[in-house]
């Protein structure tokens, strides 16, 4: 949802060094399944990172509001570089990556060039969107609402700061926006009210009540 992939006119064409590169630019989230070819490197550019395949399939998420790039490796391995000043030639052996990720690795790289890695993550959590599911695994509400807004094209508001800081674990499978919001309200022990595109969550001890 709400993702853009830019394929430049130079894609798969030889540069000044004679190497045919397959460079793309991503805003949002995408799954890549790449057959490795040393003569035609495949490189994904986002705002904060450059990711190069080493024969792999992987998910990249780089939505503007997060100010980070998240890479999850489903199979094989990828190299990860910080974005500022990285050129196509920097992804060669002349500049080593910040880290090399393998299956089950999750890396997050922010605008300051700070990289973090988690190993052996649940891949289903990060690939479920490909099968029409949203999976939240102990995710802060303030982050989950961005996913819900993109998925359902709605505006989600959480009236209580304590409620925004809570974490949720839930799976949404093909539900309508109304059903999904009721599902999450039940999970959070909250009330929900929908007015057109605007959905507002309230703590149960608040004065507002759901319209349904």
N, C-alpha and C positions, 0 to 999 in steps of 0.2 A: 504494500500500500504506500502511496505517495513517494515513489522511488523513480529516479531518473538515471539512465545509463547513456553516456556520451561515447560514441565511437568515432574518433577523428578520421579525417580523410587519409592520414598517413598510416592507418591500421594495416599491419601485415605488409608494409612496404619497406624496402631497404633504406636505412639512413646513411649518413655520411661515412660511417664506419663499415658499411656493407651488411650490417645485421638487420634482419627483418624482425621487427618487434610488433607485438600485439598489445598495445596499450589502450586501456579504457578508463573513463572517469565515472565514478559512482557517487550519487547522493541518495541516501536511503539504504535499502537492504536488498541483497541479491545472493543467489546461490550459483556458484561457478563449478562446473565439472570439466576439468582441463586435461587433455592428453599432452603430456610434457614433450617439448621439442626444443633441444638446446639451440637449434638454429633460429628459432622463432619464439623467444621468451614471451610469456603472457603476464602482464603487469596491470594491477588495478590501483588507480590513484584515487584517494579521498582527501578530504580537507586536512587531515592530520597524519595520514600514513600512506605508504606505498607497499603493496603486497605482491610478491612474485611467486608464481607456482613452481613447485619442484615435482610435478606429476601428482595431481591431487584433486579433491573436491572440497570446497570450503564455503562458508557463509561469511559475508561481510555486512556489517551494519554501521552506517555513518550518517545518522540524521542530524541536521544542523543544530537542533536544540540540545543535543547531548554533548556537543563539543568534543566528541571522542570517536575513534574508530574501533570497532569490535570485530575480531576475527576468530572464527571457530573452525577447526579443521575436522572434516568428516572422514577423510582418508588421505594418505600420502603426507606431504609436508609442504610448508610455504615459508618463505623468508619475509621478515617484516622490517621495514625501515621507517624512521620518522620522516615526516613530509617536508619540512622547510629545506629548500635548496637541493632537493633530490632530483637528479636528472635521470634519464633513461640509462645512461652509462654507469650511474652509481649503483645500479642493481646488479652489476656484474661483479666478478670476484675482486675488483679493485677497491670496493668498499664493502666491508662485511655488514650484514644485517644486525639490527639490535638483538634479534632472536630468531631462531628457526623453530617453527611450530610443527608438531606431528599430531596424529589422530587423537582426538579427545582434549587437545589443548585449546584454551580460550585466552586470547590476549586482548588487552584494552590499552589504547594509546591515546593520550590527550593532547591538547594544543601546546602544552609545555614540553612535550617530548617524553613525558613520564609513561613508562610501559609497565604493565602488570600482567602476570600469567597465572592461570589456574590450570591444573592438570586433571584429566579423567572426569570432565564435566559430562552431564547427561546430554547427549547429542539431540535427543528427541525434543528437549526444551527449546533448542535453537533452530530446529528444522521443522517444527510442527506447522508453522505458517504455510509451508509448501503444500500441506495436506488440508488446508482450510481450518486449522485449529490455532487457538491462542493458548499458550501454556505459561502460567505464572508460577514460578517456584521460589517462594519466600522473597518476592519482589516488593520493594517499597511502593505504596500506593501512588506517590508523586511521580514515579517512573511508569507504572502500569497505565496511568491515565493517558499518557502520550500514545501508547499502543492502541488503546481503545478509541481514541479520537481519530487516528489514522484509519483504523479498521472499519469503523462504522460512520465516519464522516460526521462526527458530532463534537460538541463542546462540553467537556466534562469539568465540573467544578466540585471541589471538596471544601465545605464550609469551615471545617475544624482542623487546625494545624496538627493536632494529635492524631487525627484520622489520616491525614496525609502521610504521616511518618510511619504508620502501621505497615506491616508486610502481609502479602496475601499469597496463598497457594490455591490455584484454581485452574481448571481446563474448560475452555469454551469451544464447543463443537457445533458449528452451523446454526447457532442461535440468532434470533433477531436481536436488534439493539435493545429493545425493551426487555426481552427475556434475559439477555446477558447482564443488563444493569440490575435487574432483580436478583439474579444469581449472585452477583458480586456484593450487593447490599446484604444478602443473607450471610455470605461468607464473612463480611466485615462486622456483622451485627449492627448495621446502620439502616437508616431510612433513605429512600431515593425518590426524587421528584423530577419528572421530565416535562419540559415546556418547549415544544418544537425540537430544535437541534440542541438545546441546552439541557444537560442532565446534571443535577446537583445531589450530592450525598451529604447527609446530616447524621451526626451521632444519635443514637436512640434516645438519649436523654434530652435532646434538643426540642425546641418548640415546634419545628416544622415537621410535617408528616408527608409520606408518600401519597401521590394522587391515585395509586392503585392498590 
